[in-house]
Amino acid sequence: MCRRTLEAICHEYEAKGGTLAAKLKYLNEMEIIESRLHLWADKILKNLGNEAAHDVRSDISKQDALDALEFTRTIIEYLYVFEAAYNRFLERRLKTQ
């Protein structure tokens, strides 16, 4: 479900690329996500995501699942909560200048 959520985010931002990793790289290159989020995403996808998505015999540890959830929550907060709060701040500042 974390991968599906990330795919939906990439779709919303019209990220280009054939794989989820490529789409997240695109978001980083377009400065939609910062490099630390991209690096974290890359580690999550390489170490967990592909294995979980493509190998039905693979067991995912509780910690790996928690890591994926934490990353997914963080990118959502960054893109939707932080971004909105920052934009509201900028808008207020522009009105007072």
C-alpha positions as CSV (number, residue, x, y, z in Angstrom):
1,M,0.0,0.0,0.0
2,C,2.9,2.3,0.6
3,R,4.1,1.9,-3.0
4,R,0.5,2.5,-4.3
5,T,0.4,5.7,-2.2
6,L,3.7,6.8,-3.7
7,E,2.5,6.0,-7.2
8,A,-0.6,8.1,-6.6
9,I,1.5,11.0,-5.4
10,C,3.7,10.7,-8.5
11,H,0.6,10.6,-10.7
12,E,-0.8,13.8,-9.0
13,Y,2.5,15.6,-9.7
14,E,2.7,14.2,-13.2
15,A,6.0,12.6,-12.6
16,K,7.7,11.2,-15.7
17,G,9.3,7.8,-15.7
18,G,8.6,4.2,-16.2
19,T,9.3,3.0,-12.7
20,L,8.4,4.3,-9.3
21,A,12.1,5.0,-8.7
22,A,12.3,7.1,-11.9
23,K,9.2,9.0,-11.0
24,L,10.6,9.9,-7.6
25,K,13.9,10.9,-9.2
26,Y,11.9,13.2,-11.4
27,L,10.1,14.8,-8.4
28,N,13.6,15.4,-6.9
29,E,14.9,16.9,-10.2
30,M,11.9,19.2,-10.4
31,E,12.5,20.2,-6.8
32,I,9.1,18.9,-5.7
33,I,10.8,16.8,-3.1
34,E,14.2,17.5,-1.6
35,S,17.3,15.3,-2.0
36,R,17.0,13.8,1.5
37,L,13.5,12.5,0.7
38,H,14.7,11.2,-2.7
39,L,17.6,9.4,-1.0
40,W,15.3,7.9,1.6
41,A,12.8,6.8,-1.1
42,D,15.6,5.2,-3.0
43,K,16.7,3.2,0.0
44,I,13.2,2.1,0.8
45,L,12.5,1.0,-2.7
46,K,15.8,-0.8,-3.2
47,N,15.8,-2.5,0.2
48,L,12.1,-3.2,0.6
49,G,9.7,-2.1,-2.0
50,N,10.8,-4.2,-5.0
51,E,11.2,-7.3,-3.0
52,A,7.8,-6.9,-1.4
53,A,6.1,-6.0,-4.6
54,H,7.5,-8.7,-6.8
55,D,8.5,-11.7,-4.7
56,V,5.4,-13.2,-3.2
57,R,7.5,-15.6,-1.1
58,S,9.4,-12.8,0.5
59,D,8.8,-12.1,4.2
60,I,9.0,-8.4,5.2
61,S,10.2,-7.7,8.7
62,K,8.1,-5.6,11.0
63,Q,10.9,-3.0,11.1
64,D,11.1,-2.8,7.3
65,A,7.3,-2.3,7.2
66,L,7.5,0.4,9.8
67,D,10.3,2.1,7.8
68,A,8.1,2.1,4.7
69,L,5.2,3.5,6.6
70,E,7.3,6.2,8.2
71,F,8.7,7.3,4.9
72,T,5.2,7.3,3.3
73,R,3.9,9.4,6.2
74,T,6.8,11.8,5.9
75,I,6.5,12.4,2.2
76,I,2.8,13.1,2.6
77,E,3.5,15.5,5.4
78,Y,6.2,17.2,3.3
79,L,4.1,17.6,0.2
80,Y,0.7,18.4,1.7
81,V,1.1,19.7,5.2
82,F,4.5,21.5,5.1
83,E,4.0,22.9,1.6
84,A,0.5,24.3,2.5
85,A,1.7,25.8,5.7
86,Y,4.7,27.4,4.0
87,N,2.5,28.8,1.2
88,R,0.1,30.3,3.7
89,F,3.0,31.9,5.5
90,L,4.3,33.4,2.2
91,E,0.9,34.7,1.3
92,R,0.5,36.4,4.6
93,R,3.9,37.9,4.4
94,L,3.2,39.3,0.9
95,K,0.0,41.0,2.2
96,T,1.9,42.7,5.0
97,Q,4.7,44.1,2.8
